[in-house]
Amino acid sequence: GRTPSLWFSLCLLFIEHWSQVYPIHVDPSRILFYHSKFITWRR
């Protein structure tokens, strides 16, 4: 089956790279919020 945690880790890597290119403040709670929406959307 699919592993959402893998997608989440890839998203975190992308966010870290993005924050290095564009210095923005990333809110962890917002990331978890979008992650939960992403999981419910995948089902």
The first five atom37 places (N, CA, C, CB, O) and aatype in JSON, in Angstrom:
{
  "aatype": [7, 1, 16, 14, 15, 10, 17, 13, 15, 10, 4, 10, 10, 13, 9, 6, 8, 17, 15, 5, 19, 18, 14, 9, 8, 19, 3, 14, 15, 1, 9, 10, 13, 18, 8, 15, 11, 13, 9, 16, 17, 1, 1],
  "atom_mask": [
    [1, 1, 1, 0, 1],
    [1, 1, 1, 1, 1],
    [1, 1, 1, 1, 1],
    [1, 1, 1, 1, 1],
    [1, 1, 1, 1, 1],
    [1, 1, 1, 1, 1],
    [1, 1, 1, 1, 1],
    [1, 1, 1, 1, 1],
    [1, 1, 1, 1, 1],
    [1, 1, 1, 1, 1],
    [1, 1, 1, 1, 1],
    [1, 1, 1, 1, 1],
    [1, 1, 1, 1, 1],
    [1, 1, 1, 1, 1],
    [1, 1, 1, 1, 1],
    [1, 1, 1, 1, 1],
    [1, 1, 1, 1, 1],
    [1, 1, 1, 1, 1],
    [1, 1, 1, 1, 1],
    [1, 1, 1, 1, 1],
    [1, 1, 1, 1, 1],
    [1, 1, 1, 1, 1],
    [1, 1, 1, 1, 1],
    [1, 1, 1, 1, 1],
    [1, 1, 1, 1, 1],
    [1, 1, 1, 1, 1],
    [1, 1, 1, 1, 1],
    [1, 1, 1, 1, 1],
    [1, 1, 1, 1, 1],
    [1, 1, 1, 1, 1],
    [1, 1, 1, 1, 1],
    [1, 1, 1, 1, 1],
    [1, 1, 1, 1, 1],
    [1, 1, 1, 1, 1],
    [1, 1, 1, 1, 1],
    [1, 1, 1, 1, 1],
    [1, 1, 1, 1, 1],
    [1, 1, 1, 1, 1],
    [1, 1, 1, 1, 1],
    [1, 1, 1, 1, 1],
    [1, 1, 1, 1, 1],
    [1, 1, 1, 1, 1],
    [1, 1, 1, 1, 1]
  ],
  "atom_positions": [
    [[0.83, -1.21, 0.0], [0.0, 0.0, 0.0], [0.85, 1.25, 0.0], [0.0, 0.0, 0.0], [2.08, 1.2, 0.1]],
    [[0.19, 2.38, -0.12], [0.91, 3.65, -0.14], [1.32, 4.05, 1.27], [0.05, 4.76, -0.77], [0.64, 3.73, 2.25]],
    [[2.45, 4.74, 1.37], [2.93, 5.19, 2.67], [2.9, 6.72, 2.71], [4.37, 4.66, 2.96], [3.8, 7.36, 2.17]],
    [[1.89, 7.3, 3.35], [1.78, 8.76, 3.42], [2.97, 9.4, 4.12], [0.51, 9.15, 4.15], [3.33, 10.54, 3.83]],
    [[3.6, 8.65, 5.05], [4.75, 9.21, 5.76], [5.89, 9.5, 4.79], [5.22, 8.25, 6.88], [6.66, 10.44, 4.99]],
    [[6.0, 8.69, 3.73], [7.02, 8.92, 2.72], [6.74, 10.23, 1.99], [7.09, 7.75, 1.72], [7.65, 11.03, 1.76]],
    [[5.49, 10.44, 1.63], [5.11, 11.69, 0.96], [5.36, 12.87, 1.88], [3.63, 11.65, 0.54], [5.82, 13.93, 1.45]],
    [[5.05, 12.68, 3.18], [5.23, 13.76, 4.15], [6.7, 14.12, 4.29], [4.64, 13.36, 5.51], [7.05, 15.3, 4.38]],
    [[7.57, 13.1, 4.31], [9.01, 13.35, 4.44], [9.53, 14.06, 3.19], [9.78, 12.03, 4.67], [10.39, 14.93, 3.28]],
    [[9.01, 13.67, 2.02], [9.41, 14.33, 0.78], [8.96, 15.79, 0.8], [8.82, 13.6, -0.44], [9.68, 16.68, 0.34]],
    [[7.76, 16.03, 1.33], [7.26, 17.4, 1.43], [8.13, 18.22, 2.37], [5.79, 17.42, 1.92], [8.41, 19.39, 2.11]],
    [[8.57, 17.59, 3.47], [9.44, 18.29, 4.42], [10.77, 18.64, 3.77], [9.66, 17.44, 5.68], [11.3, 19.73, 3.98]],
    [[11.31, 17.71, 2.98], [12.57, 17.98, 2.29], [12.4, 19.13, 1.31], [13.07, 16.72, 1.56], [13.26, 20.0, 1.19]],
    [[11.27, 19.13, 0.6], [11.0, 20.2, -0.36], [10.85, 21.54, 0.35], [9.74, 19.88, -1.17], [11.33, 22.57, -0.12]],
    [[10.16, 21.51, 1.5], [9.95, 22.74, 2.27], [11.27, 23.27, 2.8], [8.97, 22.5, 3.43], [11.51, 24.48, 2.81]],
    [[12.14, 22.36, 3.26], [13.45, 22.8, 3.76], [14.27, 23.42, 2.63], [14.22, 21.61, 4.38], [14.91, 24.45, 2.83]],
    [[14.24, 22.81, 1.45], [14.95, 23.36, 0.3], [14.36, 24.71, -0.1], [14.91, 22.37, -0.89], [15.08, 25.65, -0.41]],
    [[13.02, 24.78, -0.09], [12.34, 26.01, -0.47], [12.66, 27.14, 0.51], [10.82, 25.79, -0.53], [12.86, 28.28, 0.11]],
    [[12.71, 26.79, 1.8], [13.0, 27.81, 2.82], [14.44, 28.29, 2.71], [12.73, 27.25, 4.23], [14.75, 29.42, 3.11]],
    [[15.32, 27.45, 2.16], [16.71, 27.88, 1.96], [16.8, 28.81, 0.76], [17.64, 26.66, 1.76], [17.54, 29.79, 0.77]],
    [[16.03, 28.5, -0.29], [16.03, 29.36, -1.47], [15.28, 30.66, -1.18], [15.41, 28.63, -2.68], [15.78, 31.75, -1.46]],
    [[14.09, 30.52, -0.62], [13.31, 31.68, -0.24], [13.14, 31.67, 1.28], [11.92, 31.69, -0.96], [12.36, 30.88, 1.81]],
    [[13.87, 32.54, 1.99], [13.82, 32.54, 3.46], [12.45, 32.92, 3.99], [14.86, 33.48, 4.01], [12.16, 34.09, 4.23]],
    [[11.61, 31.9, 4.17], [10.28, 32.14, 4.71], [10.12, 31.34, 5.99], [9.18, 31.77, 3.69], [10.79, 30.33, 6.2]],
    [[9.23, 31.8, 6.84], [8.98, 31.08, 8.08], [7.89, 30.04, 7.84], [8.56, 32.06, 9.22], [6.78, 30.38, 7.44]],
    [[8.22, 28.78, 8.1], [7.26, 27.7, 7.89], [6.69, 27.28, 9.24], [7.93, 26.5, 7.17], [7.43, 26.9, 10.15]],
    [[5.38, 27.34, 9.35], [4.72, 26.97, 10.6], [4.47, 25.46, 10.62], [3.39, 27.75, 10.78], [3.75, 24.96, 9.77]],
    [[5.06, 24.73, 11.57], [4.89, 23.27, 11.63], [3.42, 22.86, 11.76], [5.68, 22.7, 12.81], [3.0, 21.86, 11.18]],
    [[2.64, 23.63, 12.52], [1.23, 23.29, 12.68], [0.5, 23.41, 11.35], [0.56, 24.2, 13.74], [-0.42, 22.64, 11.07]],
    [[0.91, 24.38, 10.54], [0.29, 24.56, 9.23], [0.66, 23.39, 8.32], [0.73, 25.89, 8.59], [-0.16, 22.92, 7.54]],
    [[1.92, 22.92, 8.44], [2.35, 21.76, 7.66], [1.54, 20.54, 8.04], [3.86, 21.5, 7.86], [1.09, 19.79, 7.17]],
    [[1.36, 20.33, 9.34], [0.57, 19.18, 9.8], [-0.88, 19.31, 9.36], [0.64, 19.06, 11.33], [-1.53, 18.32, 9.05]],
    [[-1.38, 20.55, 9.31], [-2.75, 20.77, 8.88], [-2.92, 20.38, 7.42], [-3.16, 22.25, 9.09], [-3.86, 19.66, 7.07]],
    [[-2.01, 20.84, 6.56], [-2.09, 20.48, 5.15], [-1.82, 19.0, 4.94], [-1.1, 21.31, 4.33], [-2.37, 18.39, 4.03]],
    [[-0.98, 18.43, 5.8], [-0.69, 17.0, 5.7], [-1.93, 16.19, 5.99], [0.44, 16.61, 6.65], [-2.23, 15.22, 5.3]],
    [[-2.69, 16.59, 7.04], [-3.91, 15.87, 7.38], [-4.95, 16.01, 6.27], [-4.49, 16.38, 8.72], [-5.68, 15.07, 5.97]],
    [[-5.03, 17.21, 5.66], [-5.95, 17.41, 4.55], [-5.53, 16.56, 3.36], [-6.03, 18.89, 4.16], [-6.37, 16.03, 2.63]],
    [[-4.21, 16.44, 3.16], [-3.69, 15.64, 2.06], [-4.04, 14.17, 2.25], [-2.18, 15.83, 1.93], [-4.4, 13.48, 1.3]],
    [[-3.92, 13.69, 3.5], [-4.23, 12.29, 3.79], [-5.7, 12.01, 3.55], [-3.84, 11.94, 5.24], [-6.05, 11.0, 2.94]],
    [[-6.58, 12.89, 4.03], [-8.01, 12.67, 3.86], [-8.39, 12.78, 2.39], [-8.83, 13.68, 4.7], [-9.34, 12.14, 1.95]],
    [[-7.65, 13.59, 1.63], [-7.94, 13.74, 0.21], [-7.51, 12.5, -0.56], [-7.25, 14.98, -0.34], [-8.14, 12.15, -1.56]],
    [[-6.44, 11.85, -0.12], [-5.94, 10.67, -0.82], [-6.9, 9.49, -0.7], [-4.57, 10.29, -0.29], [-6.95, 8.63, -1.58]],
    [[-7.67, 9.44, 0.42], [-8.54, 8.29, 0.63], [-9.75, 8.3, -0.28], [-8.99, 8.25, 2.05], [-10.58, 7.39, -0.22]]
  ]
}
